Amino acid sequence: MFLEIEDSVRKHGCTDAEITYVVMHHIGRQGIRGVDNQATFIFVGHPRAGALEHDYLEVGVAKWKDGTLQVFHAMTLSSKWQRLIY
């Protein structure tokens, strides 16, 4: 799987490796309304193997009609998406 990660996504300090790990090994996922009705998801998971129990990230990914997976959001888990870890 190839993820296209927008430069602005890195502003919260998440690395490309952490973002990819969350998408590949997510604990929770939810579909959300995307631009132009493309498939869009929020993934929640640990940033790496062996992470602390309460160390989670949220990652937003859009799947465009041409198959491109574009990461548009990544940050430490917020209260909005905490329910996805239960």
Secondary structure, DSSP 8 states (H G I E B T S, - for coil): --EEE-GGGGGGS--HHHHHHHHHT-SEEEEE--GGG-EEEEEEE-SSTT--TT--EEEEEEE-TTS-EEEEEEEE--GGGGGGG-
